[in-house]
């Protein structure tokens, strides 16, 4: 397994992964946007901050988009859930930034367990102001332990 930054020509693979893995999340509706709209969205995400990927050869198994202080997207191919890819991507984010936040669906138990195991603490319940889906969310925050 190799973890590296995605290249611009790999954003379509991340967009497809977003739709496939996202479809398993309670409340996530991948049909709200067309595949072409999702491709365009990921091209914009690429220019906002780094997108880290987990690769097995050329195959993208998982990815995480970062912006300053935020994990914006983290998706893993469903077959690879439970193999440590999400945890490794979160560890990269924690190494890269010293104060992180993220929003996830309240019903996304798998993601919530991952973030809580990585030391994130729920700080706010409500709706992600950047998304118009009106699905209940929870905002998590992580800061490194004081020495």
C-alpha positions in Angstrom: 0.0 0.0 0.0 1.3 3.4 -1.0 0.0 6.7 0.4 0.6 9.7 -1.7 -0.9 12.9 -3.1 -3.3 12.5 -6.0 -2.4 14.0 -9.3 -4.9 16.2 -11.2 -5.6 13.3 -13.6 -6.7 11.1 -10.7 -9.5 13.3 -9.4 -12.1 11.5 -11.5 -11.2 8.2 -9.7 -11.7 10.0 -6.4 -15.1 11.4 -7.6 -16.3 7.9 -8.6 -15.1 6.6 -5.2 -17.0 9.4 -3.4 -20.2 8.2 -5.1 -19.7 4.4 -4.6 -18.6 4.6 -1.0 -20.9 7.5 -0.1 -23.9 5.4 -1.3 -23.4 3.2 1.7 -23.7 6.0 4.2 -27.2 6.4 5.7 -28.7 9.7 4.4 -26.2 10.2 1.6 -27.9 10.5 -1.8 -25.4 10.1 -4.7 -28.1 10.9 -7.2 -28.4 14.6 -6.1 -25.6 15.3 -8.6 -24.7 13.8 -11.9 -21.4 11.9 -12.3 -20.2 14.8 -14.5 -21.1 17.3 -11.7 -19.2 15.1 -9.2 -16.1 15.1 -11.5 -16.2 18.9 -11.7 -16.6 19.2 -8.0 -13.5 17.0 -7.4 -11.5 19.1 -9.9 -12.4 22.1 -7.7 -11.5 20.2 -4.5 -8.1 19.4 -6.0 -7.3 23.1 -6.2 -8.4 23.9 -2.6 -6.0 21.6 -0.9 -4.2 18.3 -1.1 -6.0 15.1 -1.7 -4.2 12.1 -0.3 -4.8 8.7 -1.7 -4.2 5.1 -0.7 -3.0 3.1 -3.7 -2.4 -0.6 -4.5 -0.5 -0.1 -7.7 -2.6 2.1 -9.8 -5.8 1.3 -8.0 -7.1 4.0 -5.7 -8.4 2.3 -2.5 -9.2 5.4 -0.5 -8.8 9.2 -0.5 -8.9 12.2 1.9 -9.2 15.8 0.9 -7.7 18.4 3.2 -8.1 22.1 3.6 -6.4 24.2 6.3 -7.8 22.9 9.6 -10.3 20.6 7.9 -10.8 17.0 6.6 -13.3 17.7 3.9 -13.8 14.3 2.3 -12.7 10.8 3.3 -13.9 7.8 1.4 -12.6 4.2 1.1 -13.7 1.6 -1.4 -16.3 -0.6 0.3 -14.4 -3.8 -0.1 -11.5 -2.3 1.8 -13.5 -1.0 4.8 -11.9 -2.3 8.0 -8.4 -2.7 6.6 -6.9 0.4 8.2 -7.0 2.7 5.2 -9.2 5.3 6.7 -7.2 5.3 9.9 -3.9 5.7 8.0 -5.4 8.7 6.0 -6.5 10.3 9.3 -3.0 9.8 10.7 -1.6 11.7 7.7 -4.0 14.6 8.3 -3.0 14.6 12.0 0.7 14.7 11.0 0.1 17.5 8.5 -2.1 19.7 10.7 -2.3 20.4 14.4 -5.9 21.4 14.7 -8.5 19.5 12.6 -12.3 19.6 12.2 -14.7 17.7 10.1 -18.4 17.2 9.6 -19.9 13.7 9.2 -23.5 12.4 9.1 -24.8 11.6 12.6 -26.0 8.3 11.2 -22.5 7.4 9.8 -21.6 5.1 12.6 -18.5 3.6 10.9 -17.0 7.1 10.3 -17.8 8.2 13.8 -16.0 5.2 15.3 -13.0 5.9 13.2 -12.8 9.6 14.2 -13.4 8.9 17.9 -10.8 6.2 17.9 -8.4 8.8 16.4 -9.0 11.2 19.2 -11.6 13.5 17.6 -14.3 14.9 20.0 -17.9 15.8 18.9 -18.4 19.5 19.4 -21.6 20.4 17.6 -24.7 18.6 16.4 -26.7 20.1 13.6 -26.3 20.7 9.9 -23.1 21.3 7.9 -23.5 24.9 6.7 -21.7 24.1 3.5 -24.2 21.4 2.4 -27.8 21.8 1.5 -28.7 18.2 2.1 -30.3 18.9 5.5 -29.2 15.6 6.9 -28.2 15.7 10.7 -24.5 16.1 11.0 -21.9 16.2 13.8 -18.8 18.4 13.8 -15.7 16.8 15.3 -12.5 18.4 16.3 -9.0 17.0 17.1 -6.1 18.7 18.7 -2.9 16.9 19.8 -2.6 16.1 23.4 -0.7 18.7 25.5 2.8 17.6 26.5 
